[in-house]
Amino acid sequence: MKTSIAPKTARKPRADAQRNRERILEVAKLVFTRRGAEASMDEIAKRAKIGPGTLYRHFPSRDDLLAAVYISEVEKLAEAQRKLSAELPPIKALRAWMLVFIDYISAKRIIAPALNAMACGPSEVYQQTTRVMEEAANALARRAVASGDLQPDVDPMDMLRAIYGISSAGSADDWPEKARRFVDILIQGSRP
């Protein structure tokens, strides 16, 4: 007699498990920032006020944790796009999101060396997250074009590349300030 097994449905994580995961990601970001890719997983667990077993249950390896930290930063960009689109006029939402993008670059500059040290390399992580950034930037640009605040031929990815270029041009500590000023120049130059 054959028995059929009902497919498992994905359960929503318990609230405490979700809080632990979020706390681990925030602490890991800070620890990787200070100590680099070889930061102690035990230190991360201790600072997150959880046991090592809880850390490894969420993130079985250092590479998993590194990738999750980076992905969470990109998810913050996507969430900011949705929030800003709902709350601000199109051109102001685009500007505000570009400022959030500068914060993302700051985090990426810190995390990228650790990602590059991953056993499998960062390419898979970057492929997953590039699409999220492109979708967010394009959604904001479409709204600004539709409202008449942005020229139709503006490529929002070119704007992001320009901002990223400022962050890469030098190691000066004041690059975020320069990039924030440059956002206004880009917006102004892209208006009809």
Contact map, one row per residue, 1 for C-alpha under 8 A:
111000000000000000000000000000000000000000000000000000000000000000000000000000000000000000000000000000000000000000000000000000000000000000000000000000000000000000000000000000000000000000000000
111100000000000000000000000000000000000000000000000000000000000000000000000000000000000000000000000000000000000000000000000000000000000000000000000000000000000000000000000000000000000000000000
111110000000000000000000000000000000000000000000000000000000000000000000000000000000000000000000000000000000000000000000000000000000000000000000000000000000000000000000000000000000000000000000
011111000000000000000000000000000000000000000000000000000000000000000000000000000000000000000000000000000000000000000000000000000000000000000000000000000000000000000000000000000000000000000000
001111100000000000000000000000000000000000000000000000000000000000000000000000000000000000000000000000000000000000000000000000000000000000000000000000000000000000000000000000000000000000000000
000111110000000000000000000000000000000000000000000000000000000000000000000000000000000000000000000000000000000000000000000000000000000000000000000000000000000000000000000000000000000000000000
000011111000000000000000000000000000000000000000000000000000000000000000000000000000000000000000000000000000000000000000000000000000000000000000000000000000000000000000000000000000000000000000
000001111100000000000000000000000000000000000000000000000000000000000000000000000000000000000000000000000000000000000000000000000000000000000000000000000000000000000000000000000000000000000000
000000111110000000000000000000000000000000000000000000000000000000000000000000000000000000000000000000000000000000000000000000000000000000000000000000000000000000000000000000000000000000000000
000000011111000000000000000000000000000000000000000000000000000000000000000000000000000000000000000000000000000000000000000000000000000000000000000000000000000000000000000000000000000000000000
000000001111100000000000000000000000000000000000000000000000000000000000000000000000000000000000000000000000000000000000000000000000000000000000000000000000000000000000000000000000000000000000
000000000111110000000000000000000000000000000000000000000000000000000000000000000000000000000000000000000000000000000000000000000000000000000000000000000000000000000000000000000000000000000000
000000000011111011000000000000000000000000000000000000000000000000000000000000000000000000000000000000000000000000000000000000000000000000000000000000000000000000000000000000000000000000000000
000000000001111111000000000000000000000000000000000000000000000000000000000000000000000000000000000000000000000000000000000000000000000000000000000000000000000000000000000000000000000000000000
000000000000111111100000000000000000000000000000000000000000000000000000000000000000000000000000000000000000000000000000000000000000000000000000000000000000000000000000000000000000000000000000
000000000000011111110000000000000000000000000000000000000000000000000000000000000000000000000000000000000000000000000000000000000000000000000000000000000000000000000000000000000000000000000000
000000000000111111111000000000000000000000000000000000000000000000000000000000000000000000000000000000000000000000000000000000000000000000000000000000000000000000000000000000000000000000000000
000000000000111111111100000000000000000000000000000000000000000000000000000000000000000000000000000000000000000000000000000000000000000000000000000000000000000000000000000000000000000000000000
000000000000001111111110000000000000000000000000000000000000000000000000000000000000000000000000000000000000000000000000000000000000000000000000000000000000000000000000000000000000000000000000
000000000000000111111111000000000000000000000001010000000000000000000000000000000000000000000000000000000000000000000000000000000000000000000000000000000000000000000000000000000000000000000000
000000000000000011111111100000000000000000000000000000000100000000000000000000000000000000000000000000000000000000000000000000000000000000000000000000000000000000000000000000000000000000000000
000000000000000001111111110000000000000000000000000000000000000000000000000000000000000000000000000000000000000000000000000000000000000000000000000000000000000000000000000000000000000000000000
000000000000000000111111111000000000000000000001000000000000000000000000000000000000000000000000000000000000000000000000000000000000000000000000000000000000000000000000000000000000000000000000
000000000000000000011111111100000000000000011001000000100000000000000000000000000000000000000000000000000000000000000000000000000000000000000000000000000000000000000000000000000000000000000000
000000000000000000001111111110000000000000000000000000000000000010011001000000000000000000000000000000000000000000000000000000000000000000000000000000000000000000000000000000000000000000000000
000000000000000000000111111111000000000000000000000000000000000000001000000000000000000000000000000000000000000000000000000000000000000000000000000000000000000000000000000000000000000000000000
000000000000000000000011111111100000000000010011000000000000000000000000000000000000000000000000000000000000000000000000000000000000000000000000000000000000000000000000000000000000000000000000
000000000000000000000001111111110000000000010000000000000000000011001000000000000000000000000000000000000000000000000000000000000000000000000000000000000000000000000000000000000000000000000000
000000000000000000000000111111111000000000000000000000000000000000001000000000000000000000000000000000000000001000000000000000000000000000000000000000000000000000000000000000000000000000000000
000000000000000000000000011111111100000000000000000000000000000000000000000000000000000000000000000000000000000000000000000000000000000000000000000000000000000000000000000000000000000000000000
000000000000000000000000001111111111001000010000000000000000000000000000000000000000000000000000000000000000000000000000000000000000000000000000000000000000000000000000000000000000000000000000
000000000000000000000000000111111111111000000000000000000000000000000000000000000000000000000000000000000000011001000000000000000000000000000000000000000000000000000000000000000000000000000000
000000000000000000000000000011111111000000000000000000000000000000000000000000000000000000000000000000000000011000000000000000000000000000000000000000000000000000000000000000000000000000000000
000000000000000000000000000001111111000000000000000000000000000000000000000000000000000000000000000000000000000000000000000000000000000000000000000000000000000000000000000000000000000000000000
000000000000000000000000000000111111111000000000000000000000000000000000000000000000000000000000000000000000000000000000000000000000000000000000000000000000000000000000000000000000000000000000
000000000000000000000000000000111111111000000000000000000000000000000000000000000000000000000000000000000000001011000000000000000000000000000000000000000000000000000000000000000000000000000000
000000000000000000000000000000010011111000000000000000000000000001000000000000000000000000000000000000000000000011101000000000000000000000000000000000000000000000000000000000000000000000000000
000000000000000000000000000000010011111100000000000000000000000000000000000000000000000000000000000000000000000001000000000000000000000000000000000000000000000000000000000000000000000000000000
000000000000000000000000000000110011111110110000000000000000000000000000000000000000000000000000000000000000000000000000000000000000000000000000000000000000000000000000000000000000000000000000
000000000000000000000000000000000000011111110000000000000000000000000000000000000000000000000000000000000000000000000000000000000000000000000000000000000000000000000000000000000000000000000000
000000000000000000000000000000000000001111111000000100000000010000000000000000000000000000000000000000000000000000000000000000000000000000000000000000000000000000000000000000000000000000000000
000000000000000000000000000000000000000111111100000100000000000000000000000000000000000000000000000000000000000000000000000000000000000000000000000000000000000000000000000000000000000000000000
000000000000000000000000000000000000001111111110000000000000000000000000000000000000000000000000000000000000000000000000000000000000000000000000000000000000000000000000000000000000000000000000
000000000000000000000001001100100000001111111111000000000000000000000000000000000000000000000000000000000000000000000000000000000000000000000000000000000000000000000000000000000000000000000000
000000000000000000000001000000000000000011111111111100100000000000000000000000000000000000000000000000000000000000000000000000000000000000000000000000000000000000000000000000000000000000000000
000000000000000000000000000000000000000001111111111100000000000000000000000000000000000000000000000000000000000000000000000000000000000000000000000000000000000000000000000000000000000000000000
000000000000000000000000001000000000000000111111110000000000000000000000000000000000000000000000000000000000000000000000000000000000000000000000000000000000000000000000000000000000000000000000
000000000000000000010011001000000000000000011111110000000000000000000000000000000000000000000000000000000000000000000000000000000000000000000000000000000000000000000000000000000000000000000000
000000000000000000000000000000000000000000001111111000000000000000000000000000000000000000000000000000000000000000000000000000000000000000000000000000000000000000000000000000000000000000000000
000000000000000000010000000000000000000000001111111101100000000000000000000000000000000000000000000000000000000000000000000000000000000000000000000000000000000000000000000000000000000000000000
000000000000000000000000000000000000000000001100111111100000000000000000000000000000000000000000000000000000000000000000000000000000000000000000000000000000000000000000000000000000000000000000
000000000000000000000000000000000000000011001100011111110000000000000000000000000000000000000000000000000000000000000000000000000000000000000000000000000000000000000000000000000000000000000000
000000000000000000000000000000000000000000000000001111111000000000000000000000000000000000000000000000000000000000000000000000000000000000000000000000000000000000000000000000000000000000000000
000000000000000000000000000000000000000000000000011111111100000000000000000000000000000000000000000000000000000000000000000000000000000000000000000000000000000000000000000000000000000000000000
000000000000000000000001000000000000000000001000011111111111000000000000000000000000000000000000000000000000000000000000000000000000000000000000000000000000000000000000000000000000000000000000
000000000000000000000000000000000000000000000000000111111111100000000000000000000000000000000000000000000000000000000000000000000000000000000000000000000000000000000000000000000000000000000000
000000000000000000000000000000000000000000000000000011111111000000000000000000000000000000000000000000000000000000000000000000000000000000000000000000000000000000000000000000000000000000000000
000000000000000000001000000000000000000000000000000001111111000000000000000000000000000000000000000000000000000000000000000000000000000000000000000000000000000000000000000000000000000000000000
000000000000000000000000000000000000000000000000000000111111110110000000000000000000000000000000000000000000000000000000000000000000000000000000000000000000000000000000000000000000000000000000
000000000000000000000000000000000000000000000000000000111111110110000000000000000000000000000000000000000000000000000000000000000000000000000000000000000000000000000000000000000000000000000000
000000000000000000000000000000000000000000000000000000010011111110000000000000000000000000000000000000000000000000000000000000000000000000000000000000000000000000000000000000000000000000000000
000000000000000000000000000000000000000010000000000000000011111111000000000000000000000000000000000000000000000000000000000000000000000000000000000000000000000000000000000000000000000000000000
000000000000000000000000000000000000000000000000000000000000111111100000000000000000000000000000000000000000000000100110000000000000000000000000000000000000000000000000000000000000000000000000
000000000000000000000000000000000000000000000000000000000011111111110000000000000000000000000000000000000000000000000000000000000000000000000000000000000000000000000000000000000000000000000000
000000000000000000000000100100000000000000000000000000000011111111111000000000000000000000000000000000000000000000000000000000000000000000000000000000000000000000000000000000000000000000000000
000000000000000000000000000100000000100000000000000000000000011111111100000000000000000000000000000000000000001001100100000000000000000000000000000000000000000000000000000000000000000000000000
000000000000000000000000000000000000000000000000000000000000001111111110000000000000000000000000000000000000000000100000000010000000000000000000000000000000000000000000000000000000000000000000
000000000000000000000000100000000000000000000000000000000000000111111111000000000000000000000000000000000000000000000000000000000000000000000000000000000000000000000000000000000000000000000000
000000000000000000000000110110000000000000000000000000000000000011111111100000000000000000000000000000000000000000000000000000000000000000000000000000000000000000000000000000000000000000000000
000000000000000000000000000000000000000000000000000000000000000001111111110000000000000000000000000000000001001000000000000000000000000000000000000000000000000000000000000000000000000000000000
000000000000000000000000000000000000000000000000000000000000000000111111111000000000000000000000000000000000000000000000000010001000000000000000000000000000000000000000000000000000000000000000
000000000000000000000000100000000000000000000000000000000000000000011111111100000000000000000000000000000000000000000000000000000000000000000000000000000000000000000000000000000000000000000000
000000000000000000000000000000000000000000000000000000000000000000001111111110000000000000000000000000010010000000000000000000000000000000000000000000000000000000000000000000000000000000000000
000000000000000000000000000000000000000000000000000000000000000000000111111111000000000000000000000000010000000000000000000000001001100000000000000000000000000000000000000000000000000000000000
000000000000000000000000000000000000000000000000000000000000000000000011111111100000000000000000000000000000000000000000000000000001000000000000000000000000000000000000000000000000000000000000
000000000000000000000000000000000000000000000000000000000000000000000001111111110000000000000000000000000000000000000000000000000000000000000000000000000000000000000000000000000000000000000000
000000000000000000000000000000000000000000000000000000000000000000000000111111111000000000000000100110010000000000000000000000000000100100000000000000000000000000000000000000000000000000000000
000000000000000000000000000000000000000000000000000000000000000000000000011111111100000000000000000000000000000000000000000000000001100100000000000000000000000000000000000000000000000000000000
000000000000000000000000000000000000000000000000000000000000000000000000001111111110000000000000000000000000000000000000000000000000000000000000000000000000000000000000000000000000000000000000
000000000000000000000000000000000000000000000000000000000000000000000000000111111111000000000000100100000000000000000000000000000000000000000000000000000000000000000000000000000000000000000000
000000000000000000000000000000000000000000000000000000000000000000000000000011111111100000001000100000000000000000000000000000000000000110010000000000000000000000000000000000000000000000000000
000000000000000000000000000000000000000000000000000000000000000000000000000001111111110000000000000000000000000000000000000000000000000000000000000000000000000000000000000000000000000000000000
000000000000000000000000000000000000000000000000000000000000000000000000000000111111111000000000000000000000000000000000000000000000000000000000000000000000000000000000000000000000000000000000
000000000000000000000000000000000000000000000000000000000000000000000000000000011111111100001001100000000000000000000000000000000000000000000000000000000000000000000000000000000000000000000000
000000000000000000000000000000000000000000000000000000000000000000000000000000001111111111001000000000000000000000000000000000000000000000010000000000000000000000000000000000000000000000000000
000000000000000000000000000000000000000000000000000000000000000000000000000000000111111100000000000000000000000000000000000000000000000000000000000000000000000000000000000000000000000000000000
000000000000000000000000000000000000000000000000000000000000000000000000000000000011111110001000000000000000000000000000000000000000000000000000000000000000000000000000000000000000000000000000
000000000000000000000000000000000000000000000000000000000000000000000000000000000001111111011000000000000000000000000000000000000000000000000000000000000000000000000000000000000000000000000000
000000000000000000000000000000000000000000000000000000000000000000000000000000000000101111111000000000000000000000000000000000000000000000000000000000000000000000000000000000000000000000000000
000000000000000000000000000000000000000000000000000000000000000000000000000000000000100111111100000000000000000000000000000000000000000000011011001010000000000000000000000000000000000000000000
000000000000000000000000000000000000000000000000000000000000000000000000000000000000000011111110000000000000000000000000000000000000000000000011000011000000000000000000000000000000000000000000
000000000000000000000000000000000000000000000000000000000000000000000000000000000000000111111111000000000000000000000000000000000000000000000000000000000000000000000000000000000000000000000000
000000000000000000000000000000000000000000000000000000000000000000000000000000001001101111111111100000000000000000000000000000000000000000010000000000000000000000000000000000000000000000000000
000000000000000000000000000000000000000000000000000000000000000000000000000000000000000001111111110000000000000000000000000000000000000010011001000000000000000000000000000000000000000000000000
000000000000000000000000000000000000000000000000000000000000000000000000000000000000000000111111111000000000000000000000000000000000000000000000000000000000000000000000000000000000001100100000
000000000000000000000000000000000000000000000000000000000000000000000000000000000001000000011111111100000000000000000000000000000000000000000000000000000000000000000000000000000000000000000000
000000000000000000000000000000000000000000000000000000000000000000000000000010011001000000001111111110000000000000000000000000000000000000000000000000000000000000000000000000000000000000000000
000000000000000000000000000000000000000000000000000000000000000000000000000000000000000000000111111111000000000000000000000000000000000000000000000000000000000100000000000000000000001000000000
000000000000000000000000000000000000000000000000000000000000000000000000000000000000000000000011111111100000000000000000000000000000000000000000000000000000000000000000000000000001001000000000
000000000000000000000000000000000000000000000000000000000000000000000000000010010000000000000001111111110000000000000000000000000000000000000000000000000000000000000000000000000000000000000000
000000000000000000000000000000000000000000000000000000000000000000000000000010000000000000000000111111111000000000000000000000000000000000000000000000000000000100000000000000000000000000000000
000000000000000000000000000000000000000000000000000000000000000000000000000000000000000000000000011111111100000000000000000000000000000000000000000000000000000000110000000000010011000000000000
000000000000000000000000000000000000000000000000000000000000000000000000000000000000000000000000001111111110000000000000000000000000000000000000000000000000000000000000000000010000000000000000
000000000000000000000000000000000000000000000000000000000000000000000000110010000000000000000000000111111111000000000000000000000000000000000000000000000000000000000000000000000000000000000000
000000000000000000000000000000000000000000000000000000000000000000000000000000000000000000000000000011111111100000000000000000000000000000000000000000000000000000010010000000000000000000000000
000000000000000000000000000000000000000000000000000000000000000000000000000000000000000000000000000001111111110000000000000000000000000000000000000000000000000000000000000000010000000000000000
000000000000000000000000000000000000000000000000000000000000000000000000100000000000000000000000000000111111111000000000000000000000000000000000000000000000000000000000000000000000000000000000
000000000000000000000000000000000000000000000000000000000000000000000100000000000000000000000000000000011111111100000000000000000000000000000000000000000000000000000000000000000000000000000000
000000000000000000000000000000000000000000000000000000000000000000000000000000000000000000000000000000001111111110000000000000000000000000000000000000000000000000000000000000000000000000000000
000000000000000000000000000000011000000000000000000000000000000000000000000000000000000000000000000000000111111111000000000000000000000000000000000000000000000000000000000000000000000000000000
000000000000000000000000000010011001000000000000000000000000000001000100000000000000000000000000000000000011111111100000000000000000000000000000000000000000000000000000000000000000000000000000
000000000000000000000000000000000000000000000000000000000000000000000000000000000000000000000000000000000001111111110000000000000000000000000000000000000000000000000000000000000000000000000000
000000000000000000000000000000000001100000000000000000000000000000000000000000000000000000000000000000000000111111111000000000000000000000000000000000000000000000000000000000000000000000000000
000000000000000000000000000000010001110000000000000000000000000001000000000000000000000000000000000000000000011111111100000000000000000000000000000000000000000000000000000000000000000000000000
000000000000000000000000000000000000100000000000000000000000001001100000000000000000000000000000000000000000001111111100110000000000000000000000000000000000000000000000000000000000000000000000
000000000000000000000000000000000000000000000000000000000000000000000000000000000000000000000000000000000000000111111100110000000000000000000000000000000000000000000000000000000000000000000000
000000000000000000000000000000000000100000000000000000000000000000000000000000000000000000000000000000000000000011111110100000000000000000000000000000000000000000000000000000000000000000000000
000000000000000000000000000000000000000000000000000000000000001001000000000000000000000000000000000000000000000001111111110000000000000000000000000000000000000000000000000000000000000000000000
000000000000000000000000000000000000000000000000000000000000001000000000000000000000000000000000000000000000000000001111100000000000000000000000000000000000000000000000000000000000000000000000
000000000000000000000000000000000000000000000000000000000000000000000000000000000000000000000000000000000000000000000111110000000000000000000000000000000000000000000000000000000000000000000000
000000000000000000000000000000000000000000000000000000000000000000000000000000000000000000000000000000000000000000111111111100000000000000000000000000000000000000000000000000000000000000000000
000000000000000000000000000000000000000000000000000000000000000000000000000000000000000000000000000000000000000000110101111111000000000000000000000000000000000000000000000000000000000000000000
000000000000000000000000000000000000000000000000000000000000000000000000000000000000000000000000000000000000000000000000111111100000000000000000000000000000000000000000000000000000000000000000
000000000000000000000000000000000000000000000000000000000000000000000000000000000000000000000000000000000000000000000000111111110000000000000000000000000000000000000000000000000000000000000000
000000000000000000000000000000000000000000000000000000000000000000100010000000000000000000000000000000000000000000000000011111111000000000000000000000000000000000000000000000000000000000000000
000000000000000000000000000000000000000000000000000000000000000000000000000000000000000000000000000000000000000000000000011111111100000000000000000000000000000000000000000000000000000000000000
000000000000000000000000000000000000000000000000000000000000000000000000000000000000000000000000000000000000000000000000001111111110000000000000000000000000000000000000000000000000000000000000
000000000000000000000000000000000000000000000000000000000000000000000000000000000000000000000000000000000000000000000000000111111111000000000000000000000000000000000000000000000000000000000000
000000000000000000000000000000000000000000000000000000000000000000000010010000000000000000000000000000000000000000000000000011111111100000000000000000000000000000000000000000000000000000000000
000000000000000000000000000000000000000000000000000000000000000000000000000000000000000000000000000000000000000000000000000001111111110000000000000000000000000000000000000000000000000000000000
000000000000000000000000000000000000000000000000000000000000000000000000000000000000000000000000000000000000000000000000000000111111111000000000000000000000000000000000000000000000000000000000
000000000000000000000000000000000000000000000000000000000000000000000000011001000000000000000000000000000000000000000000000000011111111100000000000000000000000000000000000000000000000000000000
000000000000000000000000000000000000000000000000000000000000000000000000010011000000000000000000000000000000000000000000000000001111111110000000000000000000000000000000000000000000000000000000
000000000000000000000000000000000000000000000000000000000000000000000000000000000000000000000000000000000000000000000000000000000111111111000000000000000000100000000000000000000000000000000000
000000000000000000000000000000000000000000000000000000000000000000000000000000000000000000000000000000000000000000000000000000000011111111100000000000000000000000000000000000000000000000000000
000000000000000000000000000000000000000000000000000000000000000000000000000011001000000000000000000000000000000000000000000000000001111111110000000000000000000000000000000000000000000000000000
000000000000000000000000000000000000000000000000000000000000000000000000000000001000000000000100000000000000000000000000000000000000111111111000000000000001100000000000000000000000000000000000
000000000000000000000000000000000000000000000000000000000000000000000000000000000000000000000000000000000000000000000000000000000000011111111100000000000001100000000000000000000000000000000000
000000000000000000000000000000000000000000000000000000000000000000000000000000000000000000000000000000000000000000000000000000000000001111111110000000000000000000000000000000000000000000000000
000000000000000000000000000000000000000000000000000000000000000000000000000000001000100001001100000000000000000000000000000000000000000111111111000000000000000000000000000000000000000000000000
000000000000000000000000000000000000000000000000000000000000000000000000000000000000000001000100000000000000000000000000000000000000000011111111100001000001000000000000000000000000000000000000
000000000000000000000000000000000000000000000000000000000000000000000000000000000000000000000000000000000000000000000000000000000000000001111111110000000000000000000000000000000000000000000000
000000000000000000000000000000000000000000000000000000000000000000000000000000000000000001100000000000000000000000000000000000000000000000111111111000000000000000000000000000000000000000000000
000000000000000000000000000000000000000000000000000000000000000000000000000000000000000001100100000000000000000000000000000000000000000000011111111111000000000000000000000000000000000000000000
000000000000000000000000000000000000000000000000000000000000000000000000000000000000000000000000000000000000000000000000000000000000000000001111111111110000000000000000000000000000000000000000
000000000000000000000000000000000000000000000000000000000000000000000000000000000000000000000000000000000000000000000000000000000000000000000111111110000000000000000000000000000000000000000000
000000000000000000000000000000000000000000000000000000000000000000000000000000000000000001000000000000000000000000000000000000000000000000000011111111000000000000000000000000000000000000000000
000000000000000000000000000000000000000000000000000000000000000000000000000000000000000000000000000000000000000000000000000000000000000000000001111111100000000000000000000000000000000000000001
000000000000000000000000000000000000000000000000000000000000000000000000000000000000000001100000000000000000000000000000000000000000000000000001111111100000000000000000000000000000000000000011
000000000000000000000000000000000000000000000000000000000000000000000000000000000000000000100000000000000000000000000000000000000000000000001001101111110100000000000000000000000000000000100111
000000000000000000000000000000000000000000000000000000000000000000000000000000000000000000000000000000000000000000000000000000000000000000000000100111111100000000000000000000000000000000000111
000000000000000000000000000000000000000000000000000000000000000000000000000000000000000000000000000000000000000000000000000000000000000000000000100001111100000000000000000000000000000000000000
000000000000000000000000000000000000000000000000000000000000000000000000000000000000000000000000000000000000000000000000000000000000000000000000000000111110000000000000000000000000000000000000
000000000000000000000000000000000000000000000000000000000000000000000000000000000000000000000000000000000000000000000000000000000000000000000000000001111111010000000000000000000000000000000100
000000000000000000000000000000000000000000000000000000000000000000000000000000000000000000000000000000000000000000000000000000000000000000000000000000001111111000000000000000000000000000000000
000000000000000000000000000000000000000000000000000000000000000000000000000000000000000000000000000000000000000000000000000000000000000011001000000000000111111100000000000000000000000000000000
000000000000000000000000000000000000000000000000000000000000000000000000000000000000000000000000000000000000000000000000000000000000010011000000000000000011111110000000000000000000000000000000
000000000000000000000000000000000000000000000000000000000000000000000000000000000000000000000000000000000000000000000000000000000000000000000000000000000111111111000000000000000000000000000000
000000000000000000000000000000000000000000000000000000000000000000000000000000000000000000000000000000000000000000000000000000000000000000000000000000000011111111100000000000000000000001000000
000000000000000000000000000000000000000000000000000000000000000000000000000000000000000000000000010010000000000000000000000000000000000000000000000000000001111111110000000000000000000000000000
000000000000000000000000000000000000000000000000000000000000000000000000000000000000000000000000000000000000000000000000000000000000000000000000000000000000111111111000000000000000000000000000
000000000000000000000000000000000000000000000000000000000000000000000000000000000000000000000000000000000000000000000000000000000000000000000000000000000000011111111100000000000000000000000000
000000000000000000000000000000000000000000000000000000000000000000000000000000000000000000000000000001000000000000000000000000000000000000000000000000000000001111111110000000000010011000000000
000000000000000000000000000000000000000000000000000000000000000000000000000000000000000000000000000001001000000000000000000000000000000000000000000000000000000111111111000000000000000000000000
000000000000000000000000000000000000000000000000000000000000000000000000000000000000000000000000000000000000000000000000000000000000000000000000000000000000000011111111100000000000000000000000
000000000000000000000000000000000000000000000000000000000000000000000000000000000000000000000000000000000000000000000000000000000000000000000000000000000000000001111111110000100110000000000000
000000000000000000000000000000000000000000000000000000000000000000000000000000000000000000000000000000001000000000000000000000000000000000000000000000000000000000111111111000110010000000000000
000000000000000000000000000000000000000000000000000000000000000000000000000000000000000000000000000000000000000000000000000000000000000000000000000000000000000000011111111000000000000000000000
000000000000000000000000000000000000000000000000000000000000000000000000000000000000000000000000000000000000000000000000000000000000000000000000000000000000000000001111111000000000000000000000
000000000000000000000000000000000000000000000000000000000000000000000000000000000000000000000000000000000000000000000000000000000000000000000000000000000000000000000111111100100000000000000000
000000000000000000000000000000000000000000000000000000000000000000000000000000000000000000000000000000000000000000000000000000000000000000000000000000000000000000000011111110100000000000000000
000000000000000000000000000000000000000000000000000000000000000000000000000000000000000000000000000000000000000000000000000000000000000000000000000000000000000000000000011111100000000000000000
000000000000000000000000000000000000000000000000000000000000000000000000000000000000000000000000000000000000000000000000000000000000000000000000000000000000000000000000001111110000000000000000
000000000000000000000000000000000000000000000000000000000000000000000000000000000000000000000000000000000000000000000000000000000000000000000000000000000000000000000000000111111100000000000000
000000000000000000000000000000000000000000000000000000000000000000000000000000000000000000000000000000000000000000000000000000000000000000000000000000000000000000000110011111111110000000000000
000000000000000000000000000000000000000000000000000000000000000000000000000000000000000000000000000001100100000000000000000000000000000000000000000000000000000000000010000011111111000000000000
000000000000000000000000000000000000000000000000000000000000000000000000000000000000000000000000000000000000000000000000000000000000000000000000000000000000000000000000000001111111100000000000
000000000000000000000000000000000000000000000000000000000000000000000000000000000000000000000000000000000000000000000000000000000000000000000000000000000000000000000100000001111111110000000000
000000000000000000000000000000000000000000000000000000000000000000000000000000000000000000000000000001000000000000000000000000000000000000000000000000000000000000100110000000111111111000000000
000000000000000000000000000000000000000000000000000000000000000000000000000000000000000000000000001001000000000000000000000000000000000000000000000000000000000000000000000000011111111100000000
000000000000000000000000000000000000000000000000000000000000000000000000000000000000000000000000000000000000000000000000000000000000000000000000000000000000000000000000000000001111111110000000
000000000000000000000000000000000000000000000000000000000000000000000000000000000000000000000000000000000000000000000000000000000000000000000000000000000000000000100000000000000111111111000000
000000000000000000000000000000000000000000000000000000000000000000000000000000000000000000000010011000000000000000000000000000000000000000000000000000000000000000100000000000000011111111100000
000000000000000000000000000000000000000000000000000000000000000000000000000000000000000000000010000000000000000000000000000000000000000000000000000000000000000000000000000000000001111111110000
000000000000000000000000000000000000000000000000000000000000000000000000000000000000000000000000000000000000000000000000000000000000000000000000000000000000000000000000000000000000111111111000
000000000000000000000000000000000000000000000000000000000000000000000000000000000000000000000000000000000000000000000000000000000000000000000000000000000000001000000000000000000000011111111100
000000000000000000000000000000000000000000000000000000000000000000000000000000000000000000000010000000000000000000000000000000000000000000000000000001000000000000000000000000000000001111111110
000000000000000000000000000000000000000000000000000000000000000000000000000000000000000000000000000000000000000000000000000000000000000000000000000000000000000000000000000000000000000111111110
000000000000000000000000000000000000000000000000000000000000000000000000000000000000000000000000000000000000000000000000000000000000000000000000000000000000000000000000000000000000000011111110
000000000000000000000000000000000000000000000000000000000000000000000000000000000000000000000000000000000000000000000000000000000000000000000000000001100100000000000000000000000000000001111111
000000000000000000000000000000000000000000000000000000000000000000000000000000000000000000000000000000000000000000000000000000000000000000000000000011100000000000000000000000000000000000111111
000000000000000000000000000000000000000000000000000000000000000000000000000000000000000000000000000000000000000000000000000000000000000000000000000111100000000000000000000000000000000000000111
